[in-house]
Amino acid sequence: TATLNGAATGVTVVGDVITADYGTTYGPLAPGASVTLRFRATLAAGLALGTVVTNTGVVTWNVPPQQAMASVS
């Protein structure tokens, strides 16, 4: 499951990809404003102890699009 500013509206989850579309749902994000995306990652019960799991986030904004990404393990 995932939420955008506490609501499921504007968020879709397909397999292991979460898409949060703030602009289409709520309109333009004001300069200096922020949005919080929260999600719960459920790991497979048989995953070996010590396995490194990496989450990668990609954000896109503006026209033409600008993009940034970051990962955490």
Secondary structure, DSSP 8 states (H G I E B T S, - for coil): -EEETTBSTTEEEETTEEEE-HHHHH----TT----EEE-----TT--TT----EEEEEEETTTTEEEEEEE-
